[in-house]
Amino acid sequence: MTFDRILAGSYISESGVVIDIAPGKAFIVMGNQEPCGNVGTEELDLAASGILVQRGRNPLVAVIEVLK
């Protein structure tokens, strides 16, 4: 994955917050969902290691983990 699409200005950004973790799944609340400006929920797959599995459409650009 490269950042070329983002640098060209054709990437519509969104952000999400993980609200729950279940075996193999992370449930997130996402901002800037379609239609643009809406808030929605999404379920993302987790690998056995607990790392997010890259989605095929609208790939994740960055994942930030906050440890307390």
N, C-alpha and C positions, 0 to 999 in steps of 0.2 A: 504494500500500500504506500502511496506517495501523497504528498500534500498539494500536488499540482492542481487538482480540482478546486481546492480551497483557495489557493492563491489566485486562481482565475476568477474567483467571485461567484462560482456556480453552486456553492455549498450552502444549504439552508441549515443553520445551526439549531441545535436543541440541547437541552440539558436534562438530566434525570437524577433522582435520589432513590437509592435502594430503601424500600420500606419493609421488606420481608425476605427471608431466605428459606427455601424448602429444599429437600433433596433434589439436586440437579437443576434447580430453578432459582432465579432472582426476580423479585417483583419490584418494579420501579414506577415512580410517578414521573412523567416526562413533560417538560414545557415546550411550547412552540410546535405542537402537533398539528397535522393537517385537519381542517383548513388552518393555515398559518395563524398562530396566536393562541390556539387552544391548549388545554392541559388534558392529558390522558394517562392511562396506565399501560404498561407493557410487561411481558414476561420474557426474560432472557434465559437461555440455557447456560448451565454451568458445567464445565468439565469435571471429571472425577477429582481433579486437584483443587477445585473451587474457583478456578479462573473463568471469567466470562468467555463464552464461545463466540467468536466473531460472526456476526450475522451477514448473510449473503447480500441483502439489499440495505442501502444506507449504512455502510460500515461504521463501527465505532472508531473515533479518532483518538480519544484519550480516556483513560479510566483513572481517577484519582482516589486513592484509599486514605482515609483518615483513621489513624490509630490512636486510641485513648489509653 
